[in-house]
Amino acid sequence: MILDVTRHKFFEGLATLLLFALVTAIATGASYIHATFEVSTSTPLSIAIAHFALHHPVLAVLAIAPLMVYSALRLSRATARASLYPEGTLAAISLAGVTLMALLPSAHYATTAVVALLTCETFGRLLYCFGPNIRAHYLFTSMLALGTLPLIDGALLPLTAIVVILTMLLRGTLREAIIAIVGVSLPLMIYCYVEWLTMGDIATPIVVIRQGLTSTSLETIIEYLTLPRLIFIGVLLATTLASAMLYFANRVTLGIGARKVWFLLLTSLATLAASIIIGGWVTPGVIVAMAISAIPMLPMLFICVQPLTSVVTYILFIIAGVVALM
């Protein structure tokens, strides 16, 4: 394994990611395959996901690895094509693998895996939309994924709101604003329609999402944030902060599209942090979404420091990720 993560080629990054995905699936199966739990927020899709994991635990655990690989690749490929760093790198593949390995295994592994998938789809597709020529299908599908997040975890509603608002402001055209609004609204509209077809109240999904935003379980988050996982989150936050500082030192070398992406990522991360600190809206899904918002920023640190420092930081990052499994 090449320990200088900035020099990873695609197949080296993929092999590393597959290894971490396998470890994640094994650790999840060993500890949580027979777990019985209540969903952290009773939003529409979270109940269905929890029900599937409870009644089909083997399938749910086996799905962890392919979901993790796909999520990491979706996000990492976009970081490489969006030119977010002074030089090209595929470091995000391995860094995403370590991050998801540290944060997915828990009693709520099914929900966190789906949140990770949708968040990676959101940012991975959205990053393609900040070049000179927008691809409308990437914008629409990223907004679909973004609009589905509150149906799984109501505490992700602030992230959904800020991302769609920033997308409309940063792109600045009426056509793209319409695409974004329709895409982000469609999942909720479909669910309301299904609720109405089944003789329910058409406003029920909206009420449930609002309740999910304010009824986060303190017991759930305490169970999720074990001391080893808190250590990894501390390492991740320190790495993200260092990457952000290096971005501001090197931002003049980046294109306008890359700077817009950095602004979007930093604002999304700040929004989630504020929702935790001010609103108290903290769930395992929020922690995972925060980590995924940080992943595209991390390679900046490894590129800008000396190779020896990069290797040592990468090793410490992996050790912290492995410790988080304990």
C-alpha positions as CSV (number, residue, x, y, z in Angstrom):
1,M,0.0,0.0,0.0
2,I,1.3,3.4,-1.0
3,L,1.2,5.5,2.2
4,D,1.4,8.9,0.3
5,V,-2.3,9.1,-0.3
6,T,-1.9,11.9,-2.8
7,R,-0.1,9.6,-5.2
8,H,-2.8,6.9,-5.2
9,K,-3.8,5.8,-8.7
10,F,-7.4,4.7,-9.2
11,F,-6.8,1.0,-8.7
12,E,-4.8,1.6,-5.6
13,G,-7.5,3.8,-4.2
14,L,-10.2,1.2,-5.2
15,A,-8.3,-1.6,-3.5
16,T,-7.9,0.4,-0.3
17,L,-11.6,1.3,-0.4
18,L,-12.6,-2.4,-0.9
19,L,-10.5,-3.4,2.1
20,F,-12.1,-0.7,4.3
21,A,-15.6,-1.7,3.0
22,L,-15.0,-5.3,3.9
23,V,-13.7,-4.4,7.4
24,T,-16.8,-2.2,7.8
25,A,-19.2,-5.0,6.8
26,I,-17.4,-7.6,9.1
27,A,-17.4,-5.2,12.0
28,T,-21.0,-4.3,11.6
29,G,-22.1,-7.9,11.2
30,A,-20.1,-9.0,14.2
31,S,-21.5,-6.3,16.5
32,Y,-24.9,-5.3,15.3
33,I,-26.4,-8.0,13.1
34,H,-28.8,-9.1,15.9
35,A,-29.3,-5.6,17.3
36,T,-32.9,-4.5,18.1
37,F,-33.4,-0.8,18.1
38,E,-35.8,2.1,17.7
39,V,-35.3,4.5,14.9
40,S,-33.6,7.7,15.9
41,T,-36.2,9.9,14.2
42,S,-39.6,8.5,13.1
43,T,-39.6,10.0,9.6
44,P,-41.3,8.2,6.7
45,L,-38.5,6.2,5.2
46,S,-36.5,5.7,8.4
47,I,-39.2,3.4,9.8
48,A,-39.1,1.3,6.6
49,I,-35.3,1.1,6.6
50,A,-35.2,0.1,10.3
51,H,-37.9,-2.5,9.6
52,F,-35.9,-4.1,6.8
53,A,-32.7,-4.2,8.8
54,L,-34.6,-5.8,11.7
55,H,-36.2,-8.5,9.7
56,H,-33.5,-9.1,7.1
57,P,-30.3,-8.4,9.1
58,V,-28.0,-10.6,6.9
59,L,-29.1,-8.8,3.7
60,A,-28.8,-5.4,5.4
61,V,-25.2,-6.1,6.6
62,L,-24.2,-7.5,3.2
63,A,-25.5,-4.4,1.6
64,I,-23.1,-2.2,3.6
65,A,-20.0,-2.9,1.6
66,P,-21.4,-2.2,-1.9
67,L,-23.3,0.9,-0.7
68,M,-20.1,2.2,0.9
69,V,-18.0,1.5,-2.2
70,Y,-20.5,3.2,-4.5
71,S,-20.9,6.2,-2.2
72,A,-17.2,6.8,-1.9
73,L,-16.6,6.5,-5.6
74,R,-19.5,8.8,-6.5
75,L,-18.1,11.5,-4.3
76,S,-14.4,11.0,-5.0
77,R,-14.7,11.0,-8.8
78,A,-16.5,14.3,-8.6
79,T,-13.7,15.9,-6.5
80,A,-11.1,14.8,-9.1
81,R,-13.1,16.3,-12.0
82,A,-14.0,19.6,-10.2
83,S,-10.3,20.6,-9.8
84,L,-10.7,21.5,-6.1
85,Y,-7.0,21.4,-5.3
86,P,-3.8,22.9,-6.7
87,E,-3.0,19.6,-8.3
88,G,-5.0,16.6,-9.3
89,T,-5.4,13.7,-6.9
90,L,-7.6,10.7,-6.1
91,A,-6.9,10.8,-2.4
92,A,-10.6,11.3,-1.6
93,I,-11.2,7.6,-2.4
94,S,-9.1,6.3,0.4
95,L,-10.1,9.1,2.8
96,A,-13.8,8.5,2.2
97,G,-13.2,4.8,2.8
98,V,-11.6,5.4,6.2
99,T,-14.3,8.0,7.2
100,L,-17.2,5.8,6.3
101,M,-15.5,2.8,8.0
102,A,-15.3,4.8,11.2
103,L,-18.9,6.2,11.2
104,L,-21.2,3.6,9.6
105,P,-21.0,0.7,12.1
106,S,-23.6,1.2,14.8
107,A,-27.0,-0.1,15.9
108,H,-28.4,2.2,13.2
109,Y,-26.1,1.1,10.4
110,A,-28.9,0.7,7.9
111,T,-30.1,4.3,8.3
112,T,-26.6,5.8,8.4
113,A,-25.6,3.8,5.2
114,V,-28.6,5.2,3.3
115,V,-27.9,8.7,4.6
116,A,-24.3,8.3,3.4
117,L,-25.4,7.1,0.0
118,L,-27.8,10.0,-0.5
119,T,-25.4,12.7,0.8
120,C,-22.6,11.4,-1.5
121,E,-25.1,11.4,-4.4
122,T,-26.1,14.9,-3.6
123,F,-22.6,16.4,-3.4
124,G,-21.1,14.0,-5.9
125,R,-23.5,15.0,-8.6
126,L,-23.8,18.7,-7.6
127,L,-20.0,19.2,-8.0
128,Y,-20.4,18.6,-11.7
129,C,-22.8,21.6,-11.9
130,F,-20.3,24.3,-11.1
131,G,-18.4,24.3,-14.3
132,P,-19.0,26.6,-17.2
133,N,-21.6,24.3,-18.7
134,I,-24.2,22.8,-16.3
135,R,-25.5,19.3,-16.8
136,A,-29.2,19.5,-16.0
137,H,-29.6,15.8,-15.2
138,Y,-26.8,16.0,-12.6
139,L,-28.5,19.0,-11.0
140,F,-31.9,17.3,-11.0
141,T,-30.7,14.0,-9.6
142,S,-28.6,15.6,-6.9
143,M,-31.7,17.6,-5.8
144,L,-33.7,14.4,-5.8
145,A,-31.2,12.8,-3.4
146,L,-31.1,16.0,-1.3
147,G,-34.9,16.1,-1.1
148,T,-35.0,12.5,0.1
149,L,-32.7,13.1,3.1
150,P,-35.4,14.7,5.4
151,L,-37.7,11.8,4.7
152,I,-35.0,9.6,6.4
153,D,-33.8,11.9,9.1
154,G,-35.7,15.1,9.9
155,A,-32.6,16.7,11.4
156,L,-31.1,16.9,7.9
157,L,-33.8,19.5,6.9
158,P,-31.4,22.5,7.5
159,L,-28.8,20.9,5.2
160,T,-31.4,20.4,2.5
161,A,-32.6,24.0,2.8
162,I,-29.1,25.6,2.7
163,V,-27.8,23.5,-0.2
164,V,-30.8,24.2,-2.4
165,I,-30.7,27.9,-1.6
166,L,-26.9,28.1,-2.3
167,T,-27.3,26.1,-5.5
168,M,-29.8,28.6,-6.8
169,L,-27.8,31.6,-5.7
170,L,-24.5,30.3,-7.1
171,R,-25.9,29.2,-10.4
172,G,-28.1,32.2,-10.8
173,T,-30.4,31.3,-13.7
174,L,-34.2,30.8,-13.6
175,R,-34.0,27.5,-15.5
176,E,-31.6,26.0,-13.0
177,A,-33.6,27.4,-10.1
178,I,-36.7,25.7,-11.4
179,I,-34.8,22.4,-11.8
180,A,-33.5,22.6,-8.3
181,I,-36.9,23.4,-6.7
182,V,-38.7,20.7,-8.6
183,G,-36.0,18.1,-7.9
184,V,-35.8,18.8,-4.1
185,S,-39.6,19.0,-3.7
186,L,-40.4,15.9,-5.7
187,P,-39.7,13.2,-3.1
188,L,-42.0,14.9,-0.5
189,M,-44.7,15.5,-3.1
190,I,-44.6,11.8,-4.1
191,Y,-44.9,10.7,-0.5
192,C,-47.8,13.1,0.2
193,Y,-49.5,11.8,-2.9
194,V,-49.0,8.1,-1.8
195,E,-50.3,9.0,1.6
196,W,-53.4,10.6,0.0
197,L,-53.9,7.5,-2.2
198,T,-53.9,5.3,0.8
199,M,-56.7,7.4,2.4
200,G,-54.3,9.2,4.8
201,D,-53.9,12.9,5.4
202,I,-51.9,14.5,2.6
203,A,-50.1,16.7,5.1
204,T,-48.9,13.8,7.3
205,P,-45.4,13.5,5.9
206,I,-44.8,17.2,6.5
207,V,-45.9,16.9,10.1
208,V,-43.8,13.8,10.6
209,I,-40.7,15.6,9.2
210,R,-41.3,18.5,11.5
211,Q,-41.6,16.2,14.5
212,G,-38.5,14.3,13.4
213,L,-36.6,17.7,13.4
214,T,-37.5,18.3,17.1
215,S,-37.6,14.8,18.6
216,T,-34.1,13.6,18.3
217,S,-33.2,11.0,20.9
218,L,-30.4,11.9,23.3
219,E,-30.1,8.2,24.2
220,T,-29.5,7.3,20.6
221,I,-26.7,9.8,20.0
222,I,-25.0,8.9,23.3
223,E,-25.0,5.3,22.2
224,Y,-23.6,6.2,18.8
225,L,-20.9,8.7,20.0
226,T,-18.6,6.2,21.8
227,L,-15.2,7.5,23.0
228,P,-13.3,5.8,20.2
229,R,-15.7,7.4,17.6
230,L,-15.4,10.8,19.3
231,I,-11.6,10.5,19.0
232,F,-12.0,9.9,15.2
233,I,-14.4,12.8,14.9
234,G,-11.9,15.0,16.6
235,V,-9.2,13.9,14.2
236,L,-11.5,14.5,11.3
237,L,-12.5,18.0,12.5
238,A,-8.8,18.9,13.0
239,T,-7.9,17.7,9.5
240,T,-10.9,19.5,8.0
241,L,-10.0,22.8,9.8
242,A,-6.4,22.5,8.5
243,S,-7.6,21.8,5.0
244,A,-9.9,24.9,5.1
245,M,-7.0,27.1,6.3
246,L,-4.8,25.8,3.4
247,Y,-7.7,26.4,1.0
248,F,-7.9,30.1,2.0
249,A,-4.1,30.3,1.5
250,N,-4.3,28.8,-2.0
251,R,-7.7,29.9,-3.2
252,V,-6.2,32.3,-5.8
253,T,-4.7,29.3,-7.7
254,L,-8.2,27.7,-8.1
255,G,-10.9,28.4,-10.6
256,I,-14.1,30.2,-9.9
257,G,-16.1,26.9,-10.1
258,A,-13.8,25.3,-7.5
259,R,-14.2,28.3,-5.2
260,K,-18.0,28.0,-5.4
261,V,-17.8,24.3,-4.5
262,W,-15.6,25.1,-1.5
263,F,-18.1,27.8,-0.4
264,L,-20.9,25.3,-0.7
265,L,-19.1,22.6,1.3
266,L,-17.9,25.0,4.0
267,T,-21.4,26.5,4.4
268,S,-23.0,23.1,4.5
269,L,-20.6,22.0,7.2
270,A,-21.2,25.2,9.2
271,T,-25.0,24.8,8.8
272,L,-24.9,21.3,10.3
273,A,-22.6,22.4,13.1
274,A,-24.9,25.3,13.9
275,S,-28.0,23.0,13.9
276,I,-26.2,20.8,16.4
277,I,-25.0,23.6,18.7
278,I,-27.9,26.0,18.5
279,G,-30.9,23.7,17.6
280,G,-29.7,20.5,19.4
281,W,-30.6,18.6,16.2
282,V,-28.0,15.8,16.4
283,T,-28.5,12.2,15.1
284,P,-26.1,9.6,13.7
285,G,-27.3,10.7,10.2
286,V,-26.3,14.3,10.9
287,I,-22.8,13.2,12.0
288,V,-22.4,11.1,8.9
289,A,-23.6,14.0,6.7
290,M,-21.1,16.4,8.3
291,A,-18.3,13.9,7.7
292,I,-19.3,13.5,4.0
293,S,-19.4,17.3,3.6
294,A,-15.8,17.4,4.9
295,I,-14.4,14.6,2.8
296,P,-13.9,16.6,-0.4
297,M,-11.9,19.2,1.5
298,L,-9.5,16.7,3.1
299,P,-7.1,16.1,0.2
300,M,-6.1,19.8,0.3
301,L,-4.1,19.1,3.5
302,F,-2.3,16.1,2.1
303,I,-1.4,17.9,-1.1
304,C,-0.1,21.1,0.5
305,V,2.1,19.6,3.3
306,Q,5.5,17.8,3.0
307,P,5.3,14.2,1.8
308,L,6.5,12.9,5.2
309,T,3.9,14.9,7.0
310,S,1.3,13.6,4.6
311,V,2.2,10.0,5.2
312,V,2.2,10.4,9.0
313,T,-1.2,12.2,8.9
314,Y,-2.6,9.5,6.7
315,I,-1.4,6.7,9.0
316,L,-2.9,8.6,12.1
317,F,-6.1,9.0,10.2
318,I,-6.3,5.3,9.5
319,I,-5.4,4.4,13.1
320,A,-8.2,6.7,14.3
321,G,-10.6,5.1,11.9
322,V,-9.8,1.6,13.1
323,V,-10.0,2.7,16.7
324,A,-13.5,4.0,16.1
325,L,-14.6,0.5,15.3
326,M,-13.8,-0.6,18.9
